[in-house]
């Protein structure tokens, strides 16, 4: 399902991630030895095991109460409305609207489980460039994530 995001907000989130010196890991990154201070073998790794300076800048595509993008930069970029993290909801999966269709869009795009997927700064930058002045889109299914490439994306 193609999800559309406010381009100015995506650019702001990307700028925050790239300016940060440390970054929050996704669950996959938590288990990756390349981001751990010392390799964790005999237990489940925790955030304390991660060298946050090794996590690359980027955005997290999150599916939970809707689908949204957020910066992985630390400290978090607070929302002016008081939430701890500023997020860019997908237009199709925004629970703040009057329609309940957001839940169907969340299921169709992200699946029934909640989680976060890392999207590198380079991928987000290419998506911003490829979509011109239109909203940024990401094609998301429960098994695949695709962003527009620089050659004539619609």
DSSP file (Angstrom, degrees, kcal/mol; ACC not computed):
  #  RESIDUE AA STRUCTURE BP1 BP2  ACC     N-H-->O    O-->H-N    N-H-->O    O-->H-N    TCO  KAPPA ALPHA  PHI   PSI    X-CA   Y-CA   Z-CA
    1    1 A X              0   0    0      0, 0.0   139,-2.8     0, 0.0     2,-0.6   0.000 360.0 360.0 360.0 130.8    0.0    0.0    0.0
    2    2 A X  E     -A  139   0A   0    137,-0.3     2,-0.4   135,-0.1   137,-0.2  -0.678 360.0-163.8 -80.7 120.8    1.4    3.4   -1.0
    3    3 A X  E     -A  138   0A   0    135,-2.8   135,-2.2    -2,-0.6     2,-0.4  -0.875   5.1-148.1-108.0 138.9    1.5    5.7    2.1
    4    4 A X  E     -A  137   0A   0     -2,-0.4    87,-3.1   133,-0.2     2,-0.3  -0.893  12.7-170.5-113.7 136.3    1.9    9.4    1.7
    5    5 A X  E     -A  136   0A   0    131,-3.3   131,-1.7    -2,-0.4     2,-0.4  -0.924  36.2 -96.1-126.7 147.6    3.7   11.7    4.2
    6    6 A X     >  -     0   0    0     83,-0.4     4,-2.3    -2,-0.3     5,-0.2  -0.477  33.6-148.7 -62.6 118.8    4.0   15.5    4.5
    7    7 A X  H  > S+     0   0    0     -2,-0.4     4,-2.6     1,-0.2     5,-0.2   0.868  92.5  52.4 -64.8 -39.3    7.3   16.3    2.8
    8    8 A X  H  > S+     0   0    0      1,-0.2     4,-1.9     2,-0.2    -1,-0.2   0.900 112.4  46.3 -64.4 -39.2    8.2   19.3    5.0
    9    9 A X  H  > S+     0   0    0      2,-0.2     4,-2.4     1,-0.2    -2,-0.2   0.893 111.5  51.1 -70.2 -39.6    7.7   17.3    8.1
   10   10 A X  H  X S+     0   0    0     -4,-2.3     4,-2.6     2,-0.2    -2,-0.2   0.920 110.3  50.2 -61.9 -43.1    9.7   14.4    6.7
   11   11 A X  H  X S+     0   0    0     -4,-2.6     4,-2.4     1,-0.2    -2,-0.2   0.887 110.2  50.4 -62.7 -38.6   12.6   16.8    5.8
   12   12 A X  H  X S+     0   0    0     -4,-1.9     4,-2.0     2,-0.2    -2,-0.2   0.915 110.9  48.3 -65.6 -42.8   12.5   18.2    9.4
   13   13 A X  H  X S+     0   0    0     -4,-2.4     4,-2.3     2,-0.2    60,-0.2   0.906 111.9  49.8 -63.4 -41.7   12.7   14.7   10.9
   14   14 A X  H  X S+     0   0    0     -4,-2.6     4,-2.7     1,-0.2     5,-0.2   0.919 108.6  52.1 -63.4 -43.9   15.6   13.8    8.6
   15   15 A X  H  X S+     0   0    0     -4,-2.4     4,-1.7     1,-0.2    -1,-0.2   0.894 110.0  50.0 -60.1 -39.6   17.4   17.0    9.5
   16   16 A X  H  X S+     0   0    0     -4,-2.0     4,-1.3     2,-0.2    -1,-0.2   0.936 111.3  48.0 -63.3 -46.5   17.0   16.1   13.2
   17   17 A X  H  < S+     0   0    0     -4,-2.3     3,-0.3     1,-0.2    -2,-0.2   0.912 112.8  47.9 -61.5 -43.2   18.3   12.6   12.7
   18   18 A X  H  < S+     0   0    0     -4,-2.7    -1,-0.2     1,-0.2    -2,-0.2   0.794 111.1  50.9 -71.2 -26.9   21.3   13.8   10.7
   19   19 A X  H  < S+     0   0    0     -4,-1.7    -1,-0.2    -5,-0.2    -2,-0.2   0.704  91.1  97.9 -81.3 -19.9   22.2   16.5   13.3
   20   20 A X     <  -     0   0    0     -4,-1.3    55,-0.1    -3,-0.3    37,-0.1  -0.378  62.3-152.6 -71.9 145.9   22.1   14.0   16.2
   21   21 A X  S    S+     0   0    0     53,-0.5     2,-0.3     1,-0.1    -1,-0.1   0.725  83.0  34.0 -87.6 -25.1   25.3   12.5   17.6
   22   22 A X  E    S-C   74   0B   0     52,-0.7    52,-2.3    32,-0.1     2,-0.3  -0.914  71.8-156.1-129.8 158.6   23.6    9.4   18.9
   23   23 A X  E     -C   73   0B   0     29,-1.7     2,-0.3    -2,-0.3    50,-0.2  -0.979  20.0-115.6-139.3 145.8   20.6    7.4   17.6
   24   24 A X        -     0   0    0     48,-3.2     2,-0.2    -2,-0.3    23,-0.0  -0.580  35.4-129.4 -76.7 138.8   18.0    5.0   19.0
   25   25 A X        -     0   0    0     -2,-0.3     2,-0.1     1,-0.1    -1,-0.1  -0.575   9.2-130.1 -86.8 152.2   18.1    1.5   17.6
   26   26 A X     >  -     0   0    0     -2,-0.2     4,-2.0     1,-0.1     5,-0.1  -0.389  40.1 -96.3 -80.2 174.5   15.2   -0.5   16.2
   27   27 A X  H  > S+     0   0    0     89,-0.3     4,-1.3     1,-0.2     5,-0.1   0.912 127.6  52.3 -61.3 -42.4   14.7   -4.0   17.5
   28   28 A X  H  > S+     0   0    0     88,-0.3     4,-0.5     1,-0.2     3,-0.4   0.911 110.0  48.4 -59.5 -42.2   16.7   -5.5   14.6
   29   29 A X  H >4 S+     0   0    0      1,-0.2     3,-0.8     2,-0.2     6,-0.3   0.834 103.2  62.0 -68.4 -31.6   19.6   -3.1   15.3
   30   30 A X  H 3< S+     0   0    0     -4,-2.0    -1,-0.2     1,-0.2    -2,-0.2   0.863 108.4  43.1 -59.5 -36.0   19.5   -4.1   19.0
   31   31 A X  H 3< S+     0   0    0     -4,-1.3     2,-0.5    -3,-0.4    -1,-0.2   0.513  91.0 103.5 -89.0  -5.9   20.3   -7.7   18.0
   32   32 A X    XX  -     0   0    0     -3,-0.8     3,-1.8    -4,-0.5     4,-0.5  -0.672  64.4-147.9 -83.4 122.2   23.0   -6.7   15.4
   33   33 A X  G >4 S+     0   0    0     -2,-0.5     3,-1.0     1,-0.3    -1,-0.1   0.785  92.9  70.3 -58.2 -27.2   26.5   -7.3   16.7
   34   34 A X  G 34 S+     0   0    0      1,-0.2    -1,-0.3     5,-0.0    -5,-0.1   0.717 104.2  41.4 -65.9 -17.7   27.8   -4.3   14.7
   35   35 A X  G <4 S+     0   0    0     -3,-1.8    16,-2.9    -6,-0.3    -1,-0.2   0.467  95.1  99.5-105.5  -4.2   26.0   -1.9   17.0
   36   36 A X  B << S-D   50   0C   0     -3,-1.0    14,-0.3    -4,-0.5     3,-0.2  -0.574  71.1-136.3 -85.8 145.9   26.8   -3.6   20.3
   37   37 A X  S    S+     0   0    0     12,-3.2     2,-0.3     1,-0.3    -1,-0.1   0.938  97.3   2.4 -61.8 -47.5   29.5   -2.4   22.6
   38   38 A X  S    S-     0   0    0     11,-0.4    -1,-0.3    -3,-0.0    -3,-0.0  -0.986 100.8 -88.4-137.2 144.1   30.6   -6.0   23.1
   39   39 A X        -     0   0    0     -2,-0.3     2,-0.6    -3,-0.2    -6,-0.1  -0.288  37.9-147.4 -59.3 129.1   28.9   -9.0   21.4
   40   40 A X        +     0   0    0      1,-0.2     5,-0.2    -9,-0.1    -1,-0.1  -0.882  35.8 148.2-101.2 120.6   26.0  -10.3   23.4
   41   41 A X        +     0   0    0     -2,-0.6    -1,-0.2     3,-0.1     4,-0.0   0.723  62.7  50.9-118.8 -40.6   25.6  -14.1   23.0
   42   42 A X  S    S+     0   0    0      2,-0.1     2,-0.3     0, 0.0    -2,-0.0   0.327 113.7  20.7 -93.2   7.6   24.1  -15.6   26.2
   43   43 A X  S    S-     0   0    0      0, 0.0     2,-0.4     0, 0.0    -3,-0.0  -0.958  92.7 -74.3-159.6 173.7   21.1  -13.3   26.7
   44   44 A X        -     0   0    0     -2,-0.3    -3,-0.1     1,-0.1    -2,-0.1  -0.671  55.7-118.4 -77.8 127.7   18.8  -10.9   25.0
   45   45 A X        -     0   0    0     -2,-0.4     2,-0.2    -5,-0.2    -1,-0.1  -0.311  28.9-159.0 -66.4 151.1   20.6   -7.6   24.3
   46   46 A X    >   -     0   0    0    -16,-0.1     3,-1.6   -15,-0.0     4,-0.3  -0.703  37.2 -94.7-119.1 174.2   19.3   -4.4   26.0
   47   47 A X  G >  S+     0   0    0      1,-0.3     3,-1.3    -2,-0.2     5,-0.1   0.798 122.6  65.2 -60.5 -28.1   19.7   -0.7   25.1
   48   48 A X  G 3  S+     0   0    0      1,-0.3    -1,-0.3     3,-0.1   -11,-0.1   0.734  95.9  58.0 -67.2 -20.8   22.6   -0.6   27.6
   49   49 A X  G <  S+     0   0    0     -3,-1.6   -12,-3.2   -12,-0.1   -11,-0.4   0.549  91.5  92.7 -83.1  -8.2   24.5   -3.0   25.3
   50   50 A X  B <   -D   36   0C   0     -3,-1.3     2,-1.0    -4,-0.3   -14,-0.2  -0.685  68.3-143.6 -95.9 138.2   24.3   -0.7   22.3
   51   51 A X    >>  -     0   0    0    -16,-2.9     3,-2.3    -2,-0.3     4,-0.5  -0.859  17.8-162.8 -92.2  99.2   26.8    1.9   21.3
   52   52 A X  T 34 S+     0   0    0     -2,-1.0   -29,-1.7     1,-0.3     3,-0.2   0.632  83.4  67.6 -65.5 -14.0   24.4    4.6   20.1
   53   53 A X  T 34 S+     0   0    0    -31,-0.2    -1,-0.3     1,-0.2   -18,-0.0   0.686  96.7  56.0 -76.3 -16.9   27.1    6.4   18.1
   54   54 A X  T <4 S+     0   0    0     -3,-2.3     2,-0.3   -19,-0.2    -1,-0.2   0.686  82.9  97.0 -85.8 -20.2   27.3    3.4   15.8
   55   55 A X  S  < S-     0   0    0     -4,-0.5     3,-0.1   -32,-0.2   -30,-0.0  -0.560  79.0-125.6 -70.9 126.9   23.6    3.5   14.9
   56   56 A X        -     0   0    0     -2,-0.3     2,-0.1     1,-0.1    -1,-0.1  -0.331  25.8 -97.1 -73.4 156.9   23.3    5.4   11.6
   57   57 A X        +     0   0    0    -39,-0.1    64,-1.7   -37,-0.1     2,-0.3  -0.441  69.3 107.2 -69.1 143.3   21.0    8.4   11.1
   58   58 A X  E     -E  120   0D   0     62,-0.3    14,-1.9    63,-0.1     2,-0.3  -0.981  61.5 -77.7 174.1-168.6   17.7    7.8    9.6
   59   59 A X  E     -EF 119  71D   0     60,-2.6    60,-3.0    -2,-0.3     2,-0.5  -0.859  30.3-131.7-116.1 153.0   13.9    7.5   10.2
   60   60 A X  E     -EF 118  70D   0     10,-3.1    10,-1.6    -2,-0.3     2,-0.7  -0.910  10.1-146.6-102.6 129.1   11.9    4.8   11.8
   61   61 A X  E     -EF 117  69D   0     56,-3.2    56,-2.4    -2,-0.5     2,-0.4  -0.877  28.4-165.7 -90.6 114.5    8.8    3.6   10.0
   62   62 A X  E     -EF 116  68D   0      6,-3.3     6,-2.3    -2,-0.7     2,-0.5  -0.867  18.3-168.2-113.3 134.3    6.5    2.7   12.9
   63   63 A X  E     +EF 115  67D   0     52,-2.6    52,-2.0    -2,-0.4     4,-0.2  -0.967  49.2  92.4-118.3 114.0    3.3    0.7   12.9
   64   64 A X  S    S+     0   0    0      2,-2.5     2,-1.9    -2,-0.5    46,-0.1  -0.216  93.9  13.6-154.5-101.3    1.3    0.8   16.0
   65   65 A X  S    S-     0   0    0     -2,-0.1    30,-0.4    41,-0.0     2,-0.2  -0.609 140.9 -34.9 -83.2  78.4   -1.5    3.3   16.6
   66   66 A X  S    S-     0   0    0     -2,-1.9    -2,-2.5    28,-0.1     2,-0.4  -0.560  88.6 -74.4  96.9-170.1   -1.4    4.2   12.9
   67   67 A X  E     +F   63   0D   0     26,-1.8    23,-2.8    -4,-0.2     2,-0.3  -0.999  60.0 154.5-129.1 131.3    1.7    4.3   10.7
   68   68 A X  E     -FG  62  89D   0     -6,-2.3    -6,-3.3    -2,-0.4     2,-0.4  -0.963  37.9-120.7-151.3 165.4    4.2    7.1   11.0
   69   69 A X  E     +FG  61  88D   0     19,-2.0    19,-2.5    -2,-0.3     2,-0.3  -0.876  30.8 175.6-106.3 143.4    7.8    8.2   10.5
   70   70 A X  E     -FG  60  87D   0    -10,-1.6   -10,-3.1    -2,-0.4    17,-0.1  -0.990  33.7-102.5-144.7 152.4    9.9    9.5   13.3
   71   71 A X  E     -F   59   0D   0     15,-0.5   -12,-0.2    -2,-0.3     6,-0.2  -0.416  15.1-151.2 -68.4 145.1   13.6   10.5   13.7
   72   72 A X        +     0   0    0    -14,-1.9   -48,-3.2   -59,-0.1    -1,-0.1   0.369  59.3 121.8 -95.1   4.7   15.9    8.1   15.4
   73   73 A X  E     -C   23   0B   0    -15,-0.3     2,-0.4   -50,-0.2   -50,-0.2  -0.339  62.7-102.9 -68.9 146.9   18.0   11.0   16.6
   74   74 A X  E    S+C   22   0B   0    -52,-2.3   -52,-0.7   -57,-0.2   -53,-0.5  -0.955 100.3  40.5-118.8 139.9   18.7   11.5   20.3
   75   75 A X  S    S-     0   0    0     -2,-0.4    -2,-0.0   -55,-0.1   -53,-0.0   0.605 105.9-108.1 -68.4 164.7   17.5   13.4   22.2
   76   76 A X        -     0   0    0     -2,-0.2     2,-0.8     1,-0.1    -2,-0.1  -0.171  23.0-116.7 -59.2 152.7   14.0   13.0   20.8
   77   77 A X        -     0   0    0     -4,-0.2     9,-3.2     9,-0.2    -6,-0.1  -0.843  37.6-137.6 -90.3 106.3   12.5   15.8   18.7
   78   78 A X        -     0   0    0     -2,-0.8     2,-0.3     7,-0.2     6,-0.2  -0.317  11.1-117.2 -71.1 149.1    9.5   16.8   20.8
   79   79 A X    >   -     0   0    0      4,-2.2     3,-2.3     1,-0.1    -1,-0.1  -0.646  19.1-128.2 -78.3 137.0    6.1   17.5   19.2
   80   80 A X  T 3  S+     0   0    0     -2,-0.3    -1,-0.1     1,-0.3    -2,-0.1   0.743 108.7  64.4 -58.5 -21.2    5.0   21.1   19.8
   81   81 A X  T 3  S-     0   0    0      2,-0.0    -1,-0.3     1,-0.0    -2,-0.0   0.402 126.8 -96.0 -84.1   3.4    1.7   19.7   21.1
   82   82 A X  S <  S+     0   0    0     -3,-2.3    -2,-0.1     1,-0.4     2,-0.1   0.282  80.0 133.9 105.9 -10.9    3.5   18.1   24.0
   83   83 A X        -     0   0    0      1,-0.1    -4,-2.2     2,-0.1    -1,-0.4  -0.409  63.4-121.4 -69.1 151.2    4.1   14.5   22.8
   84   84 A X  S    S+     0   0    0     -6,-0.2     2,-0.4     1,-0.1    -1,-0.1   0.785  95.0  38.6 -66.8 -26.6    7.6   13.2   23.4
   85   85 A X  S    S-     0   0    0     -7,-0.2     2,-0.4    -9,-0.1    -7,-0.2  -0.986  75.6-134.8-129.2 132.5    8.3   12.6   19.7
   86   86 A X        -     0   0    0     -9,-3.2   -15,-0.5    -2,-0.4     2,-0.3  -0.703  35.3-175.4 -76.8 131.2    7.3   14.6   16.6
   87   87 A X  E     -G   70   0D   0     -2,-0.4     2,-0.6   -17,-0.1   -17,-0.2  -0.915  28.7-137.3-130.1 156.6    6.0   12.1   14.0
   88   88 A X  E     -G   69   0D   0    -19,-2.5   -19,-2.0    -2,-0.3     2,-0.1  -0.924  27.7-151.2-111.8 102.9    4.8   12.3   10.4
   89   89 A X  E     -G   68   0D   0     -2,-0.6   -83,-0.4   -21,-0.2     2,-0.3  -0.449  21.7-109.6 -71.6 144.5    1.7   10.2   10.1
   90   90 A X    >   -     0   0    0    -23,-2.8     3,-1.2     3,-0.3   -23,-0.2  -0.573  25.9-128.0 -66.3 135.3    0.9    8.6    6.8
   91   91 A X  G >  S+     0   0    0    -87,-3.1     3,-0.6    -2,-0.3    -1,-0.1   0.861 109.5  48.8 -53.9 -36.8   -2.2   10.3    5.4
   92   92 A X  G 3  S+     0   0    0    -88,-0.3    13,-0.3     1,-0.2    -1,-0.3   0.665 117.9  38.1 -79.3 -17.9   -3.8    6.9    4.9
   93   93 A X  G <  S+     0   0    0     -3,-1.2   -26,-1.8   -26,-0.2     2,-0.7  -0.274  76.2 132.5-132.2  47.0   -3.1    5.6    8.5
   94   94 A X    X   -     0   0    0     -3,-0.6     3,-1.3   -28,-0.2     8,-0.2  -0.888  36.8-165.2-104.6 110.0   -3.5    8.7   10.8
   95   95 A X  T 3  S+     0   0    0     -2,-0.7    -1,-0.1   -30,-0.4   -29,-0.1   0.583  79.7  75.9 -72.1  -7.9   -5.6    7.8   13.8
   96   96 A X  T 3  S+     0   0    0      6,-0.0    -1,-0.2     2,-0.0   -30,-0.0   0.627  80.7  89.1 -78.5 -11.9   -6.1   11.5   14.7
   97   97 A X  S <  S-     0   0    0     -3,-1.3     5,-0.0     2,-0.2     0, 0.0  -0.132  90.6-108.3 -79.3 179.0   -8.7   12.0   11.9
   98   98 A X  S    S+     0   0    0      2,-0.0     2,-0.3     0, 0.0    -1,-0.1   0.632  93.4  84.1 -83.2 -14.0  -12.4   11.5   12.0
   99   99 A X        -     0   0    0     -5,-0.2     3,-0.5     1,-0.1    -2,-0.2  -0.636  65.3-150.8 -92.5 147.3  -12.3    8.3   10.0
  100  100 A X  S >> S+     0   0    0     -2,-0.3     3,-1.2     1,-0.2     4,-0.6   0.330  76.4  99.8 -93.2   6.8  -11.7    4.8   11.3
  101  101 A X  H 3>  +     0   0    0      1,-0.2     4,-2.1     2,-0.2     3,-0.2   0.680  61.0  81.7 -64.6 -17.1  -10.2    3.8    8.0
  102  102 A X  H 3> S+     0   0    0     -3,-0.5     4,-2.4     1,-0.2    -1,-0.2   0.855  87.0  55.1 -58.2 -35.3   -6.7    4.3    9.4
  103  103 A X  H <> S+     0   0    0     -3,-1.2     4,-2.4     2,-0.2    -1,-0.2   0.911 107.0  48.5 -68.0 -41.1   -6.8    0.9   11.1
  104  104 A X  H  X S+     0   0    0     -4,-0.6     4,-2.5     1,-0.2    -1,-0.2   0.892 112.5  49.5 -63.0 -39.2   -7.5   -0.9    7.8
  105  105 A X  H  X S+     0   0    0     -4,-2.1     4,-2.0   -13,-0.3     5,-0.3   0.880 109.3  52.0 -67.6 -37.3   -4.7    1.0    6.2
  106  106 A X  H  X>S+     0   0    0     -4,-2.4     4,-2.6    -5,-0.2     5,-1.1   0.934 112.7  45.3 -62.9 -45.5   -2.4    0.1    9.1
  107  107 A X  H  X5S+     0   0    0     -4,-2.4     4,-0.7     3,-0.2    -2,-0.2   0.917 114.0  48.5 -64.1 -44.0   -3.3   -3.6    8.7
  108  108 A X  H  <5S+     0   0    0     -4,-2.5    34,-0.4    -5,-0.2    -1,-0.2   0.834 124.5  29.9 -66.2 -33.3   -2.9   -3.5    4.9
  109  109 A X  H  <5S+     0   0    0     -4,-2.0    -2,-0.2    32,-0.2    -3,-0.2   0.921 136.4  17.3 -92.8 -52.4    0.4   -1.8    5.0
  110  110 A X  H  <5S-     0   0    0     -4,-2.6     3,-0.2    -5,-0.3    -3,-0.2   0.638  98.3-128.7-101.1 -17.7    2.2   -2.8    8.2
  111  111 A X     << -     0   0    0     -5,-1.1    -1,-0.3    -4,-0.7    -2,-0.1  -0.376  41.1 -59.9  91.7-177.2    0.3   -5.9    9.2
  112  112 A X  S    S+     0   0    0     -2,-0.1     2,-0.2    -5,-0.1    -1,-0.2   0.721 108.7  82.1 -80.0 -22.7   -1.3   -6.7   12.5
  113  113 A X  S    S-     0   0    0     -3,-0.2     2,-0.2    -6,-0.1   -50,-0.0  -0.516  76.1-126.9 -83.7 152.1    1.9   -6.6   14.6
  114  114 A X        +     0   0    0     -2,-0.2     2,-0.3   -52,-0.0   -50,-0.2  -0.612  49.1 117.4 -89.2 156.5    3.4   -3.4   15.9
  115  115 A X  E     -E   63   0D   0    -52,-2.0   -52,-2.6    -2,-0.2     2,-0.4  -0.979  50.2-103.5 169.3-175.6    7.0   -2.6   15.3
  116  116 A X  E     -E   62   0D   0     -2,-0.3     2,-0.4   -54,-0.2   -88,-0.3  -1.000  17.5-160.9-140.6 138.3    9.6   -0.2   13.7
  117  117 A X  E     -E   61   0D   0    -56,-2.4   -56,-3.2    -2,-0.4     2,-0.3  -0.963  23.3-123.6-119.0 136.9   11.7   -0.6   10.6
  118  118 A X  E     -E   60   0D   0     -2,-0.4     2,-0.5   -58,-0.2   -58,-0.2  -0.635  21.6-170.2 -82.1 133.0   14.8    1.5   10.0
  119  119 A X  E     -E   59   0D   0    -60,-3.0   -60,-2.6    -2,-0.3     5,-0.0  -0.990  25.8-124.4-121.1 119.9   15.0    3.6    6.8
  120  120 A X  E  >  -E   58   0D   0     -2,-0.5     4,-2.2   -62,-0.2   -62,-0.3  -0.136  18.0-114.7 -63.9 157.3   18.5    5.1    6.2
  121  121 A X  H  > S+     0   0    0    -64,-1.7     4,-2.8     1,-0.2     5,-0.2   0.872 117.6  56.2 -57.4 -38.0   19.0    8.8    5.8
  122  122 A X  H  > S+     0   0    0    -65,-0.2     4,-2.5     2,-0.2    -1,-0.2   0.912 106.3  48.7 -62.9 -43.7   20.1    8.1    2.2
  123  123 A X  H  > S+     0   0    0      2,-0.2     4,-2.2     1,-0.2    -1,-0.2   0.921 113.8  46.6 -62.3 -44.0   16.8    6.3    1.4
  124  124 A X  H  X S+     0   0    0     -4,-2.2     4,-2.5     2,-0.2    -2,-0.2   0.915 111.3  51.4 -66.0 -42.5   14.8    9.2    2.8
  125  125 A X  H  X S+     0   0    0     -4,-2.8     4,-2.4     1,-0.2    -2,-0.2   0.917 111.0  48.2 -60.3 -43.6   16.8   11.8    1.0
  126  126 A X  H  X S+     0   0    0     -4,-2.5     4,-2.9     2,-0.2    -1,-0.2   0.888 110.4  51.8 -64.0 -39.1   16.3    9.9   -2.3
  127  127 A X  H  X S+     0   0    0     -4,-2.2     4,-1.6     2,-0.2    -2,-0.2   0.904 110.1  49.0 -64.4 -40.6   12.6    9.7   -1.6
  128  128 A X  H  < S+     0   0    0     -4,-2.5     4,-0.4     1,-0.2    -2,-0.2   0.928 115.3  43.9 -63.2 -44.8   12.4   13.5   -1.0
  129  129 A X  H >< S+     0   0    0     -4,-2.4     3,-1.0     1,-0.2    -2,-0.2   0.907 113.0  51.4 -66.0 -42.1   14.3   14.2   -4.2
  130  130 A X  H 3< S+     0   0    0     -4,-2.9    -1,-0.2     1,-0.2    -2,-0.2   0.784 107.9  51.1 -70.0 -28.1   12.3   11.7   -6.3
  131  131 A X  T >< S-     0   0    0     -4,-1.6     3,-2.3     1,-0.3    -1,-0.2   0.451  87.7-163.4 -92.9   1.4    8.9   13.0   -5.2
  132  132 A X  T <   -     0   0    0     -3,-1.0    -1,-0.3    -4,-0.4    -2,-0.1  -0.294  67.9 -19.0  59.7-128.3    9.7   16.6   -6.0
  133  133 A X  T 3  S+     0   0    0      2,-0.0    -1,-0.3    -2,-0.0  -126,-0.1   0.332 117.4  98.2 -96.6   8.0    7.2   19.0   -4.4
  134  134 A X  S <  S-     0   0    0     -3,-2.3    -3,-0.1     1,-0.2     3,-0.1  -0.409  90.8 -75.4 -85.8 167.2    4.6   16.2   -3.9
  135  135 A X        -     0   0    0     -2,-0.1     2,-0.3     1,-0.1  -129,-0.2  -0.320  53.9-106.7 -59.1 146.7    4.1   14.3   -0.7
  136  136 A X  E     -A    5   0A   0   -131,-1.7  -131,-3.3    -3,-0.1     2,-0.4  -0.564  40.7-159.6 -72.9 136.5    6.8   11.7    0.1
  137  137 A X  E     -A    4   0A   0     -2,-0.3    11,-0.8  -133,-0.2     2,-0.4  -0.924  16.5-172.7-122.7 150.9    5.5    8.2   -0.5
  138  138 A X  E     -AB   3 147A   0   -135,-2.2  -135,-2.8    -2,-0.4     2,-0.7  -0.993  21.7-137.6-136.1 129.5    6.6    4.8    0.7
  139  139 A X  E     -AB   2 146A   0      7,-3.3     7,-3.0    -2,-0.4     2,-0.4  -0.806  32.3-177.7 -91.3 116.7    5.1    1.6   -0.5
  140  140 A X  E     + B   0 145A   0   -139,-2.8     2,-0.3    -2,-0.7     5,-0.2  -0.948  15.9 163.6-125.3 132.4    4.6   -0.7    2.5
  141  141 A X  E >   - B   0 144A   0      3,-3.0     3,-0.6    -2,-0.4   -32,-0.2  -0.890  55.3 -97.1-132.1 168.2    3.3   -4.2    2.8
  142  142 A X  T 3  S+     0   0    0    -34,-0.4   -32,-0.1    -2,-0.3   -33,-0.1   0.682 125.6  30.3 -60.6 -14.0    3.7   -6.6    5.8
  143  143 A X  T 3  S+     0   0    0      1,-0.2     2,-0.3   -32,-0.0    -1,-0.2   0.481 121.7  39.0-119.9  -5.2    6.7   -8.2    3.9
  144  144 A X  E <   -B  141   0A   0     -3,-0.6    -3,-3.0     2,-0.0     2,-0.4  -0.999  49.6-163.2-152.0 145.7    8.2   -5.4    1.9
  145  145 A X  E     +B  140   0A   0     -2,-0.3     2,-0.4    -5,-0.2    -5,-0.2  -0.996  16.6 178.0-130.3 126.4    9.1   -1.7    2.0
  146  146 A X  E     -B  139   0A   0     -7,-3.0    -7,-3.3    -2,-0.4     2,-0.3  -0.993   8.2-167.7-130.8 137.7    9.8    0.3   -1.2
  147  147 A X  E     -B  138   0A   0     -2,-0.4    -9,-0.2    -9,-0.2   -23,-0.0  -0.842  38.4 -88.2-116.2 157.0   10.7    4.0   -1.6
  148  148 A X        -     0   0    0    -11,-0.8   -18,-0.2    -2,-0.3     2,-0.2  -0.349  39.7-139.6 -65.1 142.6   10.8    5.9   -4.8
  149  149 A X     >  -     0   0    0      2,-0.2     4,-0.6   -19,-0.1    -1,-0.1  -0.443  28.2-101.2 -91.8 175.1   14.1    5.9   -6.7
  150  150 A X  T  4 S+     0   0    0     -2,-0.2     2,-1.2     1,-0.1    -2,-0.1   0.573  97.3  90.0 -76.5  -8.1   15.4    9.0   -8.4
  151  151 A X  T  4 S-     0   0    0      1,-0.2    -2,-0.2     0, 0.0    -1,-0.1  -0.687 114.9 -49.8 -98.7  87.8   14.4    7.9  -11.9
  152  152 A X  T  4 S-     0   0    0     -2,-1.2    -1,-0.2     1,-0.2    -2,-0.1   0.799  72.0-179.2  67.2  37.1   10.9    9.3  -12.6
  153  153 A X     <        0   0    0     -4,-0.6    -1,-0.2     1,-0.1    -5,-0.0  -0.409 360.0 360.0 -68.0 144.8    9.0    8.1   -9.5
  154  154 A X              0   0    0     -2,-0.1    -1,-0.1   -23,-0.0   -23,-0.1   0.388 360.0 360.0-104.0 360.0    5.3    9.1   -9.5
